[in-house]
Amino acid sequence: MTQIPHYLVIGSGIAGLFFALKASEHGYVTIVTKDAVDNAATTYAQGGIAAALGTWDNPQKHFEDTLIAGAGLCDEKAVEILVHEGVRCVEELIDLGMPFTRGKDGKLHFGREGGHNESRVLHDHDHTGRSVESFLLKKIYAKKNIRILTKHCVVELASEHHLKERGNSTVVFGAYILDVLSGKIHLEKADFTVLASGGAGRVYPVTTNPPVSTGDGIALAYRAGCRIRNMEFFQFHPTALALKGKNPPGTPAFLITEAMRGEGAILKNPKTNRAFMVDYHEMRELAPRDIVARAIDAELKRDGLDYVYLDISHKDASFVREHFPLIYGTLKEKYNIDITQEPIPVVPAVHYTCGGVLVDYEGKTDLENLYAIGEVASTGVHGGNRLASNSLLEGLVFAARAAKHIVRAASDTKINSYRKTAQNLGEWDHTNTKNPEEWVLVSHDFKEIRSLMWDYVGIVRSTLRLERALRRLDVIYGEIIDFYNRTVISLDLLELRNLALVAQLTIRSALKRKESRGLHFMTDYPEHREPSRADTIIEPRHFPGKKHYG
Ligand code: SIN
């Protein structure tokens, strides 16, 4: 009998939605998301999607810019795939009707961002992510065979660990999922499970990422037995609005898109009013992101500043309002800053997780039937520093590739055999857990993890700071796991456990890289870039014989 495959997609940003649309042509799709369906990092992306579609451009130039930004660590084959197939994916979006900004002549408008030697960033004004997300969601809602579970969070991937007769733990059969509102956990079986759960920016206190970006997918995959790659490369966006306590804690740092520098905005030291990027790189404001963020950090530290200025007030006011309506409106209404008249106070903020779950060119992880796409994955395209506006592109390209690969691999024989094995999976076991009595002991850990990541594992690092951070983290993590094993599961607890694990993986990776490269800058090895340095891989630990494990 012909079997219709069931796909479980964890996450609802650009990668998850694009995958779901493609996979729904061949089977049933369930999308699981922790909060509202559009509460994904994608929604917060401003700048756009890079693709060599201009007549002045070509994929080879995009390839070269990506490699330079990546600081010698990109996987060249993955980048080839990205820049060539990216053109086709973006054309597909255009054909489907995605409303990219066009000039008065009706032609697409291409923005320019840091590290790009050509104008190649397609965008919808300064709210591209929001537009792409709602555009894809409309398509998803029109599909009868896509089901969306909002306010549901994955507790654990269901693998052979969970079989009554234990196997060797290489196949994933879906996931155990917490209904956040009712507190119930159910087993969602699937023939293919796809992690599209985004990054882990929330491991730091100052980030442009939404509160959902707690690295869940990386932690789930690692605990299930996947390798994790290049976690030391957390990207700081150079220009987030410097706020000084004007928003409630947990609010994402408001991004000031790099496209503004592409349109001529200048970084200035508020003390001297001097445009300082000339001291740091020949591309000045449009140097790769790691360089601009470190330059700002150096100005802040040298002059004891709380922020630097980003100034676009020299440009025509109507041009600024038309190109940056989201930023203009938000800053005027919420913060009383008129960007057509005055400079914007900015600081670097954590923005993107360049490392993640190690995958091949089809998004396959180390475990059978488990895929990872988008920010959660490490495809190798970003190397030591992601080129601006390559992230939405990566989400599209590798979602399409994973869908194609899975559809080809899904034979009836295989699906029948997985389903037979999956019959032996047990339901979630709550034995010996109780409601928390001393939550404060653990809620404190959120703050402690974030502040030690900021102070010891920030833009500038040293072996001494990293070792100190790891010692602290090991203690905190042990406490969290002890609490987790005794306590009824909740969303906060799952996120805390994931965040702590991701922080540990980040520090362990950072300690392994004894050089400065891209986003990873070590004071012990300031100029030192080893010619043949390879990726940093963290091998998984297996935890046989336990229902709950760390
Ligand atoms: C931005 O608009 O500056 C962010 C774009 C990106 O992170 O690629």
Boltz pocket constraint, residues with backbone or C-beta under 6 A from the ligand:
constraints:
  - pocket:
      binder: B
      contacts: [[A, 45], [A, 46], [A, 47], [A, 48], [A, 255], [A, 256], [A, 257], [A, 258], [A, 259], [A, 351], [A, 387], [A, 388], [A, 389], [A, 390], [A, 391]]
      max_distance: 6.0
